[in-house]
Every structure is written in C-alpha cells, then in structure tokens.
Amino acid sequence: MARISSVATLSAHASRRLAQRNLSAEDVQYVYAHGRLHHNGKATFVHLGLRDIPLEDRRDDRLRRLEGTVLVLDPNTGCHLTTAYRNRQRGSRDIRRKLKRSISATPQRPLPDC
C-alpha cells in the first residue's frame, strides 16, 4: 500500500547525504511510497526492506539496490527529510529498539561561570 503524499523539502544535511549515498529524488519518493513507517523518539523513520519492494520491482536492479534505505523525517509534518542512510543487515530492528537507559537519567553537570 503506497502513501499519497511525498517528501516536500530537504535539509542541507539531507541533500549532502543523498549525494554521498548516490540517491536521487526519485529514489527518495520510491522509498517514501513503499517503505514502512516508524514513529520513534523525535523523528519519523521510513524503512524500505526487501518485503516492502513489490514483486514486479524486485527484478529491477535500480530499485533492488534501495533495499535497506532509511529516511529520517520531521515528526511534525512528515514531509521534511532530515537525513537518509542505509542499513541492510539490521533493518528496522535498530529503529524500533528502545534505548537501554534514558538520556535524561544521566546526571547533569553544572555549567561553568563565564
């Protein structure tokens, strides 16, 4: 099932990461349309696994190489791309996993006087 909306804007960081990972705007739209949506922490993740790629697209090498691509989106709008990366081996397990301890549980150091 494909989503109707699409990624509308890119951050400067995201455009640099897309260039480094050889991902085009069409690739981002494909991952957004077919990937699984995960809400975790202060971001929305879209992960494209092998099972998410339609059977008719699995023979196309251009689309098959997108397996394991993760898009990190702004949680408020869901249309602003923050960054993108690939994680073929662990997939969405890393996204869904909770942290072992809370960030707020670490003791806070007082700020030095300047």
Beta strands, then each sheet from edge to edge (+ up, - down):
strand 1: 9-10
strand 2: 36-40
strand 3: 43-47
strand 4: 69-73
strand 5: 80-86
sheet 1: 1+ 5+ 4- 3+ 2-
end
